[in-house]
Amino acid sequence: MAMSSWINIRSGRIYRSTKQSKQEDVLASLSDLEPHECCKRLLAKVCQKDVEERSLYNYLNAFAKFYLKYENDWEKVGWKTEELLYW
């Protein structure tokens, strides 16, 4: 049975999603935020990687914290997000 999934970046928390829908869920959750385009690209890239589920959610939760910290500066969020890809 598939687990229901949803992501709330505004609250700084990202909840588990099913493996099949994780990329769509992440990008859909960003659509109302109008993020810097680099953030969308980076999130799409990491969601397409064949990474362990735990690593993916650790990454996404870190992204959510950057979003909350740099809410009005998408360039900083993008830069911090890009750093995460090389952990």
LOPAFI-868420 format. One record per residue: x, y, z of N, C-alpha, C in turn; residue in three letters. Coordinates in steps of 0.1 Angstrom, whole numbers, plus 5000, padded with zeros to 4 digits. Layout:
BEGIN
XYZXYZXYZALA
...
END
This chain:
BEGIN
500849885000500050005000500950125000MET
500650214991501450344990501150435001ALA
502150495006501950595017501450725011MET
500550795017500150925012501251025014SER
501351115005502551205006502151345004SER
502951435011502851575009504051645014TRP
504351755009505551835013505151975016ILE
505652025027505352165031506652235034ASN
507252305024508452375026508252495034ILE
507152565033506952685041507052655056ARG
506652545061506752515075508152465079SER
509052445069510352405072510452255074GLY
509452185071509452035072509051975059ARG
509651865056509351795044508951645048ILE
507751605044507251475048507551375037TYR
507651255041507951145031506951135020ARG
507451115008506551084997506850954991SER
506050894983506250774977507450794967THR
508250684965509350704956508950744942LYS
507850694937507450724924507050874922GLN
506550934933506051074931506951174937SER
508151144942508851244950509251364942LYS
509651344929510051464921508851554919GLN
507751494915506551574912506051644925GLU
506151584936505751644949506551764952ASP
507851744951508851844954508551974946VAL
508551944933508452054923507052124925LEU
505952044927504652104929504652184942ALA
505352144952505352224964506052354963SER
506852364953507652494950506852584941LEU
505852534934505252614924504652744929SER
504052744941503452864946504552964952ASP
505752914954506752994960507553084949LEU
507353044936508153114926509653124929GLU
510253004931511653014935512553044923PRO
513753084927514753104917514952974908HIS
515052994896515052884886516152774890GLU
517252824895518352724898517952634909CYS
517052674918516552584928515752474923CYS
514852514913514052404907514952304900LYS
515952354892516852264885517552174894ARG
518052234905518852154915517952044922LEU
516752084925515851984931515451874922LEU
515251914909514851814899516051714898ALA
517251774898518451684896518651584907LYS
518451634920518651544931517551444932VAL
516351484928515251394928515351284918CYS
516051304907516251204897517351114900GLN
518251154909519351064913518850944920LYS
519550834919519150714926519750714939ASP
519150794948519750804962518950734972VAL
519550694983518850634994517750724999GLU
516650675002515550755006515950845018GLU
516650795028516950875039517850995035ARG
518750975026519651085021518851185014SER
517851145006517051234999516251325009LEU
515651275019514851355028515751435037TYR
516951395040517851485048518151605039ASN
518451575026518751685017517551785016TYR
516351735014515251815012514851895025LEU
515051835037514851915049515852025051ASN
517151995046518152105047517752215038ALA
517152185026516752285016515652365023PHE
514652305030513552375036514152475046ALA
515152435053515752525063516352645056LYS
517052625045517652735037516552825032PHE
515452765028514352845023513752945034TYR
513652885046513152965057514153075061LEU
515453045061516453135065516653245055LYS
516653215042516853315032515653335023TYR
514553345029513253345022513153445011GLU
513753565012513653665002514953664993ASN
515753574994517053574986517253434980ASP
516553414968516653284962517953254956TRP
518753354954520153324949520953254960GLU
520853304973521453234984520953094986LYS
519653084985519052944986519652854976VAL
519752904963520252824952521652784955GLY
522452884959523852854962524052754973TRP
523352764984523352674995522852534990LYS
521852534982521352404977522352334968THR
523052414960524052354951525152294960GLU
525552354971526552294980526152164984GLU
524852144987524352014992524551904983LEU
524551934970524751824960526051754960LEU
527051824967528451774967528751714981TYR
527751694989528051635003528351495001TRP
END
